[in-house]
Structures are given as C-alpha cells and as structure tokens.
C-alpha cells in the first residue's frame, strides 16, 4: 500500500527546512541521514513505508512545541510516532511530512503511591512504567504483547487495550491527566492527578484514541492500583466459544469478580504456536477451543487457590471444561500465558494472514465466530480460521491464515473481499471493526461506512476546530484531504 492517493495534494518541504528546524531545537534532534532514519520508516506489518525526509527527536515539550509551531507556520504536516509498533499505519509519514519520534522523552517523572498515580513522559516504554509501579509497591495493569517496545504516548494515542481490559479498562480508563502540544505549537497543560474533576469538557478524552490527529501527547498522569499479592492461572480445554462465555460468567461469580484476564484460542491458533513459536501443548490430545484464565487480587490473608479449584471443578461438573492445567509456579504460569501472547508472531511464520481486530457485545462472541467463519470459508474453503483474543471484553482477533500450499500473494489479494464479509457480520452484531488497534491509514476509508453521518460530522468538526489546516497526522482516523 502507498501514499499515492495523498501525494497529489502534498507539497515538497520548504527549502532548507531541516536547517530551520535545527535552529529552534537542541543538538541531535534532527535526523536526516538515510540510514539513521530507517528504523523510524519501517512499519510493523510492512503494509506501508514512511517516506519522510526529516525525522525529529525532541528531548522536551518545549522543543516539540517549537518544532510544531515552525511546521504550522510553514504549512508542513507533522506525524507523531511512539514505539512504532502500531498495526494500522497510524504513525507512517508521507513525502513532505515531518516525522516526530518521542523516544528521547522517556522518563518516569514521579510515582505517588498514596494517590496511586504515576507521571511519565510520552516516550516512556510501557514495561518501564510497569517496573516503576512495581518498585513502589503498586500495579500498572496495561499489558500488551509489545510492552517491551511500545510507548505510553502511543498507547494513549491509540487507546490501547490488551489483556487487562476486563478488570481495569483500556488506556482511556487509566488516564487521569495529559500534557499536549496542539497543532499550532501551543502547549495545553492538563496534568491534573485528580480522580474527580467536573470543571468542564473532558479535554483529555479528545486526545485519547485520537491517533495524534488533534495534538501530540508529551506527558501523562496514569492510574495505579494496589500490587497484586496473589495470582492464579489456568489453561482450559473447551468444546466451543459458547462454553467459554459460560465459564467466564461462572469464574466472575465464584471469584467475586477477581478475573483479571480471560483469553480465547482456537485449536488452529494453538497448533501454530506449538509449530512455529516453540510452545508446548499442555494437553496430550487436541481440543477445539482453549481459554486462558487469570485470577488475581491485592488482598492478603485469602487463598485464591481453593476458589480457583472450585471454579474448575464446577466447570467440569457442568461440562464446560474438557481438561485443565492450573499453573503450579510463576514459570509455568508465564509459559501458559506465552501460548496466547505468541499467537500473532506464530501466525506470521505460518504464512500469509488477513487480520481483523473487531469487537462485539460479549454475549455475541460465539455468533461472531460462527457467522464470520462461515462467510470466510464460503469464499476461501481451505482457509484456516485463526480466531483468538480478549473474549472477556468482546474483542476477537478474527484472523485468517492462507490455505496449505496456497500462493501468498493471491491469498492476500482477497483481503478486501474477506474484510467486507467479516465486517458485515460485525456490523449486524452491533460491533466495531476496530477494537483496540485503531484506524490509521489501513481503515480510514472503510470506517466511514461504519459510522453514522452524524458521528462522522462530529469527528470532522472536532478535527477542523483544533487542526483547521489539517497538518496534524493528516490522512489518519478522519478522512480529510491534506492541506495545500
């Protein structure tokens, strides 16, 4: 995929623009060397490639403010980038655009264990935030497969989800305050570490999930929680997604809602993890479906193990579970969790894949999987359905792997036709075609068919109000023509 549709409206960078940028920033901020720029230009899925001639790496909010102000004055679009782990092309920059990497603004600024908050710069790696919280006796629950390289600014911009949404919510629910550089270079300081603030519009929520189209997040105040003192993990074999939902309901009721993760995997998903990612099947025989369940609590003096065992025993009695492995050590628990987290990487190695990040009401997950599978297999009868995901919050990664021996290019050429069928099922079930990955370039045209005219108009109105020249990450999330 390319920027051909956008390039016609783009202009070249002004003459000597790199030197003009360097004049308002500190040393080491401007990256123009072609080799040094490459790490910022590649995209995770290789669906797009940035063509930016200038990459800037500000070390402070003030530097970024000066950069954005100069770009606004010159009519140059700005594209922010965090850890560059996004899956929809949201941090890809075209010709005539300046790419801003936040990797130098990477500090944990404060941990307040009494207010249960942590203040960080936008380029701070997610795993670093988790570690800082842990050292303070707290817990930061946002957890994704890319947590060792993704940044909190990117998490905020995409409203990242992950495996903890069931218990703690997504990034929007974890965000208390933000500092943002606006499209004209001004700085909005909304760094209020408050759990209650009813003083006007919730401005921070304009920027959470905005994919950098309204401004660039530079600092954030995030919620913390009491440290988890007990954790139990099990990998269960099931007959169907319907049984998985019944098991989830049982676990939530019996545990007092201490379920912190509930992940679903199809047999095909587990098989490719075993074949391509070094995973070990926990069971001696194959089963149709699997669920990874995690219970955790910050409470002391209460043993989760008998509660967990009681849930598993009742599920056996009710025919919901066919087999189960309860982790007996931290290491075994990590190995069970890795079976689920390794699925995306294993699917890459298994051949071409067409991917969907969708959500429906939790009660409709079985219907989604059944109807979308039938729709896809009607089009490509030998395709492998690779369905997995955070079924506890209704988010299914409904992916399709190419048939055995098929030509990869020919298979991927059917991406549009497959999308149309899967997303039609999602729409019928009152779902979303983007549960946690965002819109970016990949879905910016398609999403308009899944928004009402009123909703689309409201989004366009917000974009034009805050970014009238359409210079902040143009072409993403909201389909407006680039300026100029």
Order of alpha helices (4+ residues) and beta strands (2+ residues): alpha-alpha-beta-alpha-beta-alpha-beta-beta-beta-beta-alpha-beta-alpha-alpha-alpha-beta-beta-alpha-beta-beta-beta-alpha-beta-alpha-beta-alpha-beta-alpha-alpha-beta-beta-alpha-beta-beta-alpha-alpha-alpha
